[in-house]
Structures are given as C-alpha cells and as structure tokens.
Amino acid sequence: MIIRAANQKDNKALLDISRTEPMESSIVLYVDRSPDYFYLPGLQGYDSKVLVAERDKEIAGVIGISYRDARIFGKLQRIGYTGGLKIKESARGGRVLYRLMKAVIDEMLRMKVSLCLLTALKENQKILSVITGRLGIPPFYPIAKFRVFHIIPFWKVRCSGRYQIEELSPSDLEETASLFRSHFRHYELVEEFHQEKIEQMIEQSQDFSLDNFLVAKHKGRIVAAISYWDQIRFNKTIIQKYRRFFKGLYLVLKPLGILPEQGKPLKVLNIRHLFYDRKHPEAARDLLGHILMTFRTQYKLFRVGFHDQDPLLQTLKGIPRIRMDIILYAAFRKDDPVLTKKLQQTLIWEDMSLH
C-alpha cells in the first residue's frame, strides 16, 4: 500500500468512493462533489491536498488537508484542517485509516502548524478509534460542538421592521469587514477578515458574489450582515436512507415535499455568514427572516451552523428546524492541556457552509 497525493486523473474514483461510502447516522447520506472532487478542499484553506491510500492500483481510502492562518488568543498562527475521510468497506479494519492519518500528521508537522483540526458527526464513533492517540499520531481532543440546523420555513418570521435591508455594495465592503471583526473579536480560530478577504472569497467561491450579501442599516450605518450560498453545482447532499426519527419525519413531511426521496439531493440554501452590532441583535433575525421569506419557494431547507454557546442561536428562536451536531477535534503540535481547556471554554468560529 502506498500513500500519495491525488490528482485530476483520480477524480472519477474519488467521486465514486464518496458515493459508495456514505456517512451513517440517523440519515445515510453522502456529499456529491461532482464534477470536481478537488474544488471543495480548495475552498477550505490554502495549499490544499487530497491524499489517497492505494492498494493494487486501486484507491482504498482518501482524506483532504488544507491550511489557514487564524488567531488563537491574540496570536496569528498557522492551523491545519483535515476532512473528507473515506475508507472503502473492503479496506476497513486494516491499516488504511491509520496510514492516512499518519500521513496527515506528517504533512502538518512539515508545515509547522500549531494544531490540526477535524470535524465529525457526533454520532460517528468510528473516527475515535484512530484519533484518541496511536503510535505516531497525537490524540485529538474535542474542543467544540457546533449545532447545524436545516431550517424549515413553515411560516413567516416576525421581524422588527426597524432596519433598511439592501444588497451589499462595493463601497460597504470595509464597513462590513469591520463589523465582522467587531462581532467575532472574542471568538478563537478566526481568520483575518478585511475587504481584501471578502474579495478573495468571492473570487474563489463558485456562485458566490456581492449579490449573495445583504446588510441591515440603521440611520445609514450597517448594523448586521448575512450571506447565503447555493452550492448545488459542486456540493450536493444526497440522502440514501432515512432511519429512526428521520424516517418518521420524512413520512410526515412527504406531502409538503420538504425532504427529498431517497437518492435525491436536498434543496438547500446555505447561510454562510451572519453577524451584527451587539446593540442590534434583532437586525440579524430580520436578515435571516428576509432570506427565508425571499427564497422559501425556491428552497425547501436553509442550512446554518453555530457554536453551541453562540449568541447567534437566539436568531433561530421559534423557527422550525432539524438539528445535527458536529464535533470539532484538535491535535496539538505539542500536547497542551491548558490551551485545550481554554479552547473548550471559549467561542470558536468556523465557516460551517464548508462542512
């Protein structure tokens, strides 16, 4: 078995392994990254790479890595992200998972990251077998839980009506970036966010432009902002099977066509950013309500994710939604119990539209 960097010649095989090795919880699903498997990892950070385990000239497993520069308690540091782990059923129970994770850690050490992050569904216990510390692999500690919601726009969200809602204009970019920095100033793992960052994000992200931002203004000043993103052309969530609670929910909602038939993609719009001036929390809810009402005939679900202690959770009060939990794990270049505990006790920011 060899571990190597994947290339475009592997694209079809990687798309196939995503389909045949779904994520299993209360819903069996997979993420269809067609037509280009490599596009999504490239959005998650710089110097992205997809590693594959190859046996007898056949891909038996895959994992992605990328890097970001983010602030950790006031210091800008390089951090690594890994995700998209898939192991073929025929290769499970062997050394494929270990070899892939060992290769990830070796890459992270070479890039001199401070810590390496990965996310996993709360119900996914399989990953724990290798991230709890084995020969050559440092232990990954849970540092945060994110609540990911699929909002169902059954009824109109009551809004305050105090704010002027409009599309983001180029002249508003710096003011919007400043509001982002102010809102998330007490969060950790936040990237530097400025006008150039927004422009770069728009340039790199397919079907994401200034038109995907809305701002709420009060007396001519921006007090909240939201962005939304339709990823259907490169990132489709396909439901393969409903189980337990979701099986009953599907049957209840079937007449409304909210949840798709098995084998079909979710009709979902991602909420990518949501932030506000601390004096105007209702402006964030007004923006969310505006999005839900504007696009409710086009999309059946609206996906958004927050840290489980995030004040932004209040914007969802009274809005029907389905919840799934995602755990964020971290492995440190040097084991640091003090930093681990500090991260577990603070708010952490993450762009959940990329997970």
C-alpha positions as CSV (number, residue, x, y, z in Angstrom):
1,M,0.0,0.0,0.0
2,I,1.2,3.5,-0.8
3,I,0.0,6.9,0.3
4,R,0.2,9.6,-2.4
5,A,-1.2,12.9,-3.4
6,A,-4.3,12.5,-5.7
7,N,-4.5,14.3,-9.0
8,Q,-7.2,15.0,-11.6
9,K,-6.8,11.5,-13.1
10,D,-8.3,10.3,-9.8
11,N,-11.3,12.5,-9.9
12,K,-13.8,9.8,-11.0
13,A,-12.5,7.3,-8.5
14,L,-12.8,9.8,-5.7
15,L,-16.4,10.8,-6.6
16,D,-17.2,7.1,-6.7
17,I,-15.8,6.4,-3.2
18,S,-17.8,9.3,-1.8
19,R,-21.0,7.8,-3.2
20,T,-20.3,4.2,-2.2
21,E,-19.1,5.0,1.4
22,P,-21.8,7.3,2.8
23,M,-21.9,8.9,6.3
24,E,-24.2,6.9,8.5
25,S,-26.2,8.3,11.4
26,S,-30.0,8.8,11.6
27,I,-29.7,9.6,7.9
28,V,-27.5,7.7,5.5
29,L,-26.1,10.4,3.1
30,Y,-23.1,11.3,1.0
31,V,-21.8,14.5,-0.4
32,D,-21.6,14.5,-4.2
33,R,-18.7,16.8,-5.2
34,S,-19.1,16.4,-8.9
35,P,-17.9,17.5,-11.3
36,D,-14.6,18.3,-9.5
37,Y,-13.8,16.5,-6.3
38,F,-10.9,18.8,-5.6
39,Y,-12.8,22.1,-5.7
40,L,-14.3,21.9,-2.1
41,P,-11.0,21.1,-0.4
42,G,-9.5,24.1,-2.2
43,L,-12.1,26.4,-0.5
44,Q,-11.3,25.2,3.0
45,G,-7.8,26.7,3.0
46,Y,-4.6,27.3,1.1
47,D,-2.1,24.6,-0.1
48,S,-4.9,22.1,-0.1
49,K,-4.1,18.5,-0.9
50,V,-6.0,15.2,-1.2
51,L,-4.2,12.1,-0.1
52,V,-5.2,8.6,-1.1
53,A,-4.2,5.2,0.1
54,E,-3.7,2.9,-3.0
55,R,-3.6,-0.9,-2.9
56,D,-3.1,-2.9,-6.1
57,K,-3.6,0.3,-8.1
58,E,-7.0,0.9,-6.6
59,I,-7.9,3.7,-4.2
60,A,-8.8,2.2,-0.8
61,G,-9.1,5.5,1.2
62,V,-9.0,9.2,0.9
63,I,-8.5,12.3,3.1
64,G,-8.1,16.0,2.5
65,I,-5.9,18.6,4.1
66,S,-5.6,22.4,3.9
67,Y,-4.2,25.3,6.0
68,R,-5.4,28.6,7.3
69,D,-3.9,31.5,9.3
70,A,-6.1,32.1,12.3
71,R,-5.9,33.9,15.6
72,I,-5.6,31.9,18.8
73,F,-5.8,34.1,21.9
74,G,-4.4,37.1,20.1
75,K,-1.6,35.4,18.1
76,L,-1.9,34.7,14.4
77,Q,-0.9,31.1,13.8
78,R,-1.0,28.5,11.0
79,I,-3.5,25.8,11.6
80,G,-4.3,22.7,9.6
81,Y,-7.6,21.2,8.7
82,T,-8.3,17.7,7.6
83,G,-11.6,16.2,6.4
84,G,-13.4,14.2,3.8
85,L,-12.1,10.9,5.2
86,K,-13.5,7.9,3.3
87,I,-12.4,4.2,3.6
88,K,-13.7,1.5,1.3
89,E,-15.6,-1.1,3.1
90,S,-13.2,-3.8,1.8
91,A,-10.3,-2.0,3.4
92,R,-11.8,-1.3,6.8
93,G,-10.3,-3.0,9.8
94,G,-6.9,-2.8,8.3
95,R,-4.1,-0.2,8.3
96,V,-5.6,2.2,5.7
97,L,-7.1,4.6,8.2
98,Y,-4.0,4.6,10.3
99,R,-1.7,5.2,7.4
100,L,-3.8,8.1,6.1
101,M,-4.0,9.8,9.5
102,K,-0.2,9.2,9.9
103,A,0.4,10.9,6.5
104,V,-1.8,13.8,7.6
105,I,0.1,14.3,10.8
106,D,3.5,14.1,8.9
107,E,2.2,16.8,6.5
108,M,1.1,19.0,9.4
109,L,4.4,18.7,11.1
110,R,6.2,19.5,7.9
111,M,4.1,22.7,7.5
112,K,4.8,23.6,11.1
113,V,1.1,24.0,12.1
114,S,0.2,24.9,15.7
115,L,-2.7,22.5,15.7
116,C,-4.7,20.2,13.4
117,L,-8.5,20.3,13.3
118,L,-11.0,17.8,12.0
119,T,-14.8,17.7,12.2
120,A,-17.1,14.6,12.6
121,L,-20.7,14.0,13.2
122,K,-21.4,13.5,16.9
123,E,-22.8,10.0,16.1
124,N,-19.7,9.0,14.2
125,Q,-17.8,6.9,16.7
126,K,-15.6,5.1,14.1
127,I,-13.2,8.0,13.8
128,L,-12.5,7.8,17.6
129,S,-10.5,4.6,17.1
130,V,-7.7,6.5,15.5
131,I,-7.8,10.0,16.9
132,T,-7.6,9.0,20.5
133,G,-3.8,8.6,20.1
134,R,-1.9,5.7,18.5
135,L,1.7,5.2,17.6
136,G,2.9,8.3,15.8
137,I,-0.5,10.0,15.9
138,P,-1.1,12.6,18.6
139,P,-4.5,12.4,20.4
140,F,-7.3,14.6,19.1
141,Y,-9.3,16.3,21.8
142,P,-12.9,17.6,21.4
143,I,-12.8,21.3,21.7
144,A,-16.2,22.5,20.4
145,K,-19.6,21.3,19.4
146,F,-21.4,23.0,16.5
147,R,-25.2,22.8,16.1
148,V,-26.0,22.5,12.4
149,F,-29.6,23.3,11.5
150,H,-31.8,22.7,8.5
151,I,-34.5,25.4,8.8
152,I,-38.0,24.6,7.5
153,P,-39.7,27.9,6.5
154,F,-43.2,26.8,7.5
155,W,-44.3,30.3,8.4
156,K,-43.2,33.9,8.1
157,V,-40.6,35.0,10.6
158,R,-41.8,38.0,12.6
159,C,-39.3,40.9,12.0
160,S,-38.8,44.2,13.8
161,G,-39.2,46.4,10.7
162,R,-36.6,48.8,12.2
163,Y,-34.0,48.3,9.6
164,Q,-33.4,49.0,5.9
165,I,-32.3,45.8,4.2
166,E,-30.3,46.1,1.0
167,E,-27.7,44.3,-1.1
168,L,-24.0,44.9,-0.2
169,S,-22.4,47.4,-2.4
170,P,-18.6,47.7,-3.1
171,S,-18.5,50.9,-1.0
172,D,-19.8,48.9,2.0
173,L,-17.1,46.3,2.0
174,E,-14.7,47.8,4.6
175,E,-17.5,48.7,6.9
176,T,-18.9,45.2,6.7
177,A,-15.5,43.7,7.3
178,S,-15.1,45.9,10.3
179,L,-18.4,44.8,11.7
180,F,-17.3,41.1,11.3
181,R,-14.1,41.8,13.2
182,S,-16.1,43.5,16.0
183,H,-18.7,40.8,16.3
184,F,-16.2,37.9,16.4
185,R,-13.5,39.7,18.4
186,H,-14.0,37.3,21.4
187,Y,-14.0,34.1,19.2
188,E,-11.0,32.0,18.6
189,L,-9.7,30.4,15.3
190,V,-11.0,33.4,13.4
191,E,-9.2,34.3,10.1
192,E,-8.1,37.9,9.4
193,F,-11.2,39.5,7.8
194,H,-10.9,42.6,5.8
195,Q,-12.1,44.0,2.4
196,E,-9.4,42.0,0.5
197,K,-10.5,38.8,2.3
198,I,-14.1,39.3,1.1
199,E,-12.9,40.0,-2.4
200,Q,-10.7,36.9,-2.4
201,M,-13.5,34.7,-1.0
202,I,-15.8,35.9,-3.8
203,E,-13.2,35.3,-6.4
204,Q,-12.6,31.7,-5.2
205,S,-16.2,30.7,-4.5
206,Q,-18.4,29.5,-7.3
207,D,-21.8,31.1,-7.4
208,F,-20.9,33.4,-4.6
209,S,-20.7,37.2,-5.2
210,L,-21.5,40.5,-3.7
211,D,-25.1,39.8,-4.6
212,N,-25.1,37.0,-2.0
213,F,-24.7,39.5,0.8
214,L,-27.4,41.5,2.5
215,V,-26.9,44.2,5.1
216,A,-29.2,45.8,7.6
217,K,-28.8,49.5,8.1
218,H,-29.9,51.8,10.9
219,K,-29.6,55.5,10.4
220,G,-27.4,54.9,7.4
221,R,-25.0,52.6,9.4
222,I,-24.5,48.9,8.8
223,V,-25.5,47.0,11.9
224,A,-25.9,43.4,10.6
225,A,-24.9,41.3,7.6
226,I,-25.8,38.0,6.2
227,S,-24.5,35.9,3.2
228,Y,-26.1,32.9,1.5
229,W,-24.8,30.4,-0.9
230,D,-26.4,27.8,-3.3
231,Q,-23.7,25.0,-3.7
232,I,-25.8,22.7,-5.9
233,R,-23.3,22.9,-8.7
234,F,-20.4,21.4,-6.7
235,N,-21.6,20.2,-3.3
236,K,-24.9,18.2,-3.2
237,T,-26.1,16.3,-0.2
238,I,-27.7,13.1,-1.4
239,I,-30.0,11.2,1.0
240,Q,-29.6,7.4,0.6
241,K,-31.7,6.2,3.5
242,Y,-33.8,7.6,6.3
243,R,-33.6,5.9,9.7
244,R,-35.4,6.1,13.1
245,F,-36.6,9.6,13.8
246,F,-35.9,10.9,10.3
247,K,-37.8,8.1,8.7
248,G,-40.9,9.1,10.5
249,L,-40.2,12.8,9.8
250,Y,-39.9,12.1,6.1
251,L,-43.3,10.4,6.1
252,V,-44.9,13.3,8.0
253,L,-43.4,15.9,5.7
254,K,-43.8,14.0,2.4
255,P,-46.9,15.8,1.3
256,L,-45.0,19.1,1.5
257,G,-42.0,17.8,-0.4
258,I,-39.6,19.2,2.1
259,L,-37.3,16.2,2.4
260,P,-36.3,14.5,-0.8
261,E,-36.9,11.0,-1.8
262,Q,-34.1,8.6,-1.2
263,G,-31.4,9.0,-3.8
264,K,-32.3,12.7,-4.4
265,P,-30.4,15.8,-3.3
266,L,-31.6,18.2,-0.6
267,K,-32.9,21.5,-2.0
268,V,-31.0,23.6,0.5
269,L,-29.6,27.2,0.7
270,N,-26.6,27.7,3.0
271,I,-26.3,30.6,5.3
272,R,-22.6,31.3,5.2
273,H,-22.1,34.4,7.4
274,L,-24.3,36.1,10.0
275,F,-23.1,38.8,12.3
276,Y,-24.3,42.0,13.9
277,D,-23.6,45.0,16.1
278,R,-24.1,44.0,19.7
279,K,-26.7,46.7,20.2
280,H,-28.8,45.4,17.3
281,P,-29.3,41.6,17.6
282,E,-32.8,41.9,16.1
283,A,-31.2,43.1,12.9
284,A,-29.6,39.7,12.4
285,R,-33.0,38.0,12.8
286,D,-34.6,40.4,10.4
287,L,-32.0,39.5,7.8
288,L,-32.5,35.8,8.4
289,G,-36.2,36.2,8.1
290,H,-35.8,38.2,4.9
291,I,-33.8,35.4,3.4
292,L,-36.3,32.7,4.4
293,M,-39.2,34.6,3.0
294,T,-37.5,35.6,-0.2
295,F,-36.3,32.1,-1.1
296,R,-38.9,29.8,0.5
297,T,-40.5,28.8,-2.8
298,Q,-37.1,28.0,-4.4
299,Y,-35.5,26.1,-1.5
300,K,-37.1,23.6,0.9
301,L,-34.4,23.9,3.6
302,F,-32.0,26.6,4.8
303,R,-28.8,25.3,6.4
304,V,-26.9,27.2,9.1
305,G,-24.4,26.2,11.8
306,F,-23.3,27.9,15.1
307,H,-21.1,27.0,18.1
308,D,-23.4,25.5,20.7
309,Q,-22.8,28.5,23.0
310,D,-23.1,31.2,20.3
311,P,-25.5,34.1,21.0
312,L,-26.4,33.8,17.3
313,L,-28.6,30.8,18.3
314,Q,-31.1,33.3,19.6
315,T,-31.8,34.4,16.0
316,L,-33.4,30.9,15.4
317,K,-35.9,31.1,18.3
318,G,-39.3,30.0,17.3
319,I,-38.2,28.9,13.8
320,P,-38.8,25.2,12.9
321,R,-35.6,23.4,12.2
322,I,-33.9,20.0,12.2
323,R,-30.7,19.7,14.2
324,M,-27.5,17.7,13.8
325,D,-24.3,18.1,16.0
326,I,-20.8,18.3,14.6
327,I,-17.8,17.9,16.9
328,L,-14.6,19.8,16.3
329,Y,-11.4,18.0,17.4
330,A,-7.9,19.4,17.7
331,A,-4.5,17.7,17.9
332,F,-1.6,19.9,19.0
333,R,1.9,20.1,17.8
334,K,2.9,19.9,21.5
335,D,0.3,18.4,23.8
336,D,-1.0,21.4,25.7
337,P,-3.7,20.7,28.4
338,V,-4.0,24.3,29.3
339,L,-4.7,25.5,25.8
340,T,-7.0,22.6,25.2
341,K,-9.1,23.6,28.2
342,K,-9.1,27.3,27.2
343,L,-10.4,26.4,23.7
344,Q,-13.1,24.1,25.2
345,Q,-14.3,27.0,27.3
346,T,-14.4,29.7,24.6
347,L,-16.4,30.5,21.5
348,I,-14.9,29.2,18.3
349,W,-15.7,30.4,14.8
350,E,-15.9,28.2,11.8
351,D,-17.4,28.6,8.3
352,M,-19.9,25.7,8.6
353,S,-21.0,26.1,5.0
354,L,-17.8,24.3,4.0
355,H,-18.6,21.2,6.1
